Amino acid sequence: MVRDLRSRGLATRAVHAGERKRPDGFIPISTPIYSTATFIYDHLSEIDSISAGERSGFTYSRHGNPTNAAFEEAVASLEGGGVALSVASGMAAILLALLCVGVEQGTTIAASQDLYGVTTKFLFDVAARWGARIEFVDVLDPDKRKDIWKLEPKVLLLESLTNPLLRIPDLPSLVKEAHAHKTCIVVDNTFATPLLLRPLEHGADCVVHSATKYFGGHGDLTGGVVVVQEEYGAEVRHLARLVGAILGPFEAWLALRGIKTLPLRFGRHCENAQRLAEWLAVHPRVEAVYYPGLDSHPDSQLAKTLFGGAGSGGVLSLKIRGARREDIFRFVDSLELFLKATSLGDVQSLVLYPAISSHRDLSPKQRERLGITDNLIRLSAGVEDFEDLKNDLEQALAKL
Ligand SMILES: Cc1ncc(COP(=O)(O)O)c(C=O)c1O
């Protein structure tokens, strides 16, 4: 530390004055935003022993940061264990997860055909370039599951609640079969959140989240998290340092704050989504509603057993009877409370048109095969008053 700072020159004082005060016995109620690239110690030997892994501590923010560590601990705690690592986005989390479970040249990635469109594109445009073989598989039909293992995949990548039709793979059965075939399972748990499902507790090897969604919850950050079983802990930390797509401490702080109200918000998201789904299901302008909390949904039973009565999520999709693209544009433009945002999981209700956004990169034929028709709309129920959300949809449907 600089001694006798007041006797030094102005430039020296400008750089050092006021900095690096040790906490004087107080503990801030909220973890501070450690906006610092490096951490210093009185003795060089301390940095040496931290770098050698002999003691805990922080040296360089790409290797770890106290604000990020607090967020990571919160996520690991909610996911029921493992080691969590925060990264710059949900896509960075997917990249890190695949590297962590050993995807490399010549390995096969079995990917659910119902993945988020950009994840599918990532597999083609990035993972395939590493020399990985990408095979799209049906993880929903029990009769087709044996075809997956014939491919001898290194990893099976799936979403626990799919986008936009909200299908639910039978994760406990898939994990059992995958491990019997020496296949790792990576689960994108963004839509379900750990409040509905904790894949590590079912034996999954790795969980990824886009923290941009429910963890942040307010549409004000981009972030991601990877949570791995303990056995992958050292590897995920090692790879994260090399990839370098770390989460900034401000975003980590926002996400940590977001998590504090996640159970409150998510309960309300689920309640609003359930009530909207039930109301829309009998609306004359609506052809179909996709929500696992409805008995008509093919996975409603699985939702009950797997999610343990915690709800069925905050996202629902609907098909508007006879609507063409221009009708959908008119409908969406008429909405006032549902904001036209390409995201989900925010306190604000959001509306998304999959054909031009999340699944834009797929050909019309691919979309049709996945059931993503031109009259399909996805809603993310916010935490507003239900009656206001219902009235907003009603007035927009009336304009069709
Ligand atoms: C299920 C799912 N996974 C991953 C992502 C990517 O997350 P991010 O936008 O934070 O990179 C998204 C984004 O919409 C998503 O919906």
Ligand as a Chemical Component Dictionary entry (heavy atoms), coordinates in Angstrom:
data_LIG
# 
_chem_comp.id                   LIG 
_chem_comp.type                 NON-POLYMER 
_chem_comp.pdbx_formal_charge   0 
_chem_comp.three_letter_code    LIG 
# 
loop_
_chem_comp_atom.comp_id 
_chem_comp_atom.atom_id 
_chem_comp_atom.alt_atom_id 
_chem_comp_atom.type_symbol 
_chem_comp_atom.charge 
_chem_comp_atom.model_Cartn_x 
_chem_comp_atom.model_Cartn_y 
_chem_comp_atom.model_Cartn_z 
_chem_comp_atom.pdbx_ordinal 
LIG C1 C1 C 0 -33.842 -21.879 -24.368 1  
LIG C2 C2 C 0 -32.789 -20.852 -24.659 2  
LIG N1 N1 N 0 -31.500 -21.190 -24.494 3  
LIG C3 C3 C 0 -30.508 -20.304 -24.748 4  
LIG C4 C4 C 0 -30.786 -19.041 -25.212 5  
LIG C5 C5 C 0 -29.662 -18.094 -25.508 6  
LIG O1 O1 O 0 -29.551 -17.178 -24.476 7  
LIG P1 P1 P 0 -28.824 -15.741 -24.647 8  
LIG O2 O2 O 0 -29.696 -14.913 -25.524 9  
LIG O3 O3 O 0 -28.703 -15.252 -23.243 10 
LIG O4 O4 O 0 -27.498 -16.025 -25.276 11 
LIG C6 C6 C 0 -32.102 -18.645 -25.389 12 
LIG C7 C7 C 0 -32.426 -17.300 -25.880 13 
LIG O5 O5 O 0 -33.532 -16.971 -26.181 14 
LIG C8 C8 C 0 -33.139 -19.577 -25.114 15 
LIG O6 O6 O 0 -34.425 -19.267 -25.298 16 
# 
loop_
_chem_comp_bond.comp_id 
_chem_comp_bond.atom_id_1 
_chem_comp_bond.atom_id_2 
_chem_comp_bond.value_order 
_chem_comp_bond.pdbx_ordinal 
LIG C1 C2 SING 1  
LIG C2 N1 SING 2  
LIG C2 C8 DOUB 3  
LIG N1 C3 DOUB 4  
LIG C3 C4 SING 5  
LIG C4 C5 SING 6  
LIG C4 C6 DOUB 7  
LIG C5 O1 SING 8  
LIG O1 P1 SING 9  
LIG P1 O2 DOUB 10 
LIG P1 O3 SING 11 
LIG P1 O4 SING 12 
LIG C6 C7 SING 13 
LIG C6 C8 SING 14 
LIG C7 O5 DOUB 15 
LIG C8 O6 SING 16 
# 
